[in-house]
């Protein structure tokens, strides 16, 4: 997996934690002539309905510190605010389910970090190609990301099956908010896998 900005700090190291995961995803190549306009919209936060849950997750994270203080001082108010947050979350999920073409997209096996990912493609993708990726994480958290293909290798063929290529990409022009969403997702999945492994060992 590609690593960028490899300063040896705790925050940076978290970007390179990798997990094997399954996520709904789509990708398309971005011509050089159209990349600038797409990036301008992306950096300005001009989103579509697909990214609404990702934006809500970022806002909830920003509010978490204040909410903990409110919970300590006035628990009733904190419970009310948490209930409001759940209502907004439900509305966002319902909106995404009705409006997004990704809601019924089957999940694909990926290897994911906050700096890049690897996934299988039916056709080879040229190294250096810029891709626009749509990822649908758990809890209907949608991300639109831009990535550069850094490697594409044909996997060993199975009898009677079409060729499959493992494509590896490094994220480019990644916004801090999207990076934080990816890091949280990777850490949560790691915790789940470790907890499941401990339970299997104890049983």
Secondary structure, DSSP 8 states (H G I E B T S, - for coil): ----S---SHHHHHTT--EEEEEEEEEEE--HHHHHHHHHHHHHT---GGGHHHHHHHHHHHHHHHHHHHHHH-HHHHHHHHHHHHHHHHHHHHHHHHH-TTTT--EEEEEE-SSEEEEEESS---TT-EEEEEEEEGGGEEEEEEEEEEEEEE----TT----EEEEEEEES--HHHHHHHHHHHHHHHHHHHHHHHHHHH-
